[in-house]
């Protein structure tokens, strides 16, 4: 595991520590989870784009009227 140094407002850091403590975790662990989600979000967007590109040949057909869309 690699260490990094971040800069943030002191008050914000203290508030984040309080939140982490209330969730029975550390600020370091909360940051690791956030970083993992942040990194995977880009992967998800890339996967979505790739799927849309693969499905580019699919045509929905005709358009539907407002009444047809609201039928139950």
C-alpha angles and dihedrals in degrees: 000000000000129000123228132186121226133185124218141149111286093229091051091051092051091049090049091051090052091051092047091049091051087054091050094245139098128259088242092055092045089052091049090053091047091049091051092050091045093051094046093049089068089049090052091052090050091048090050092050091049091050092050090050091051090049094046091109092060113101121198092214123221124003120254126233121241090252092052092050091051097046116118 
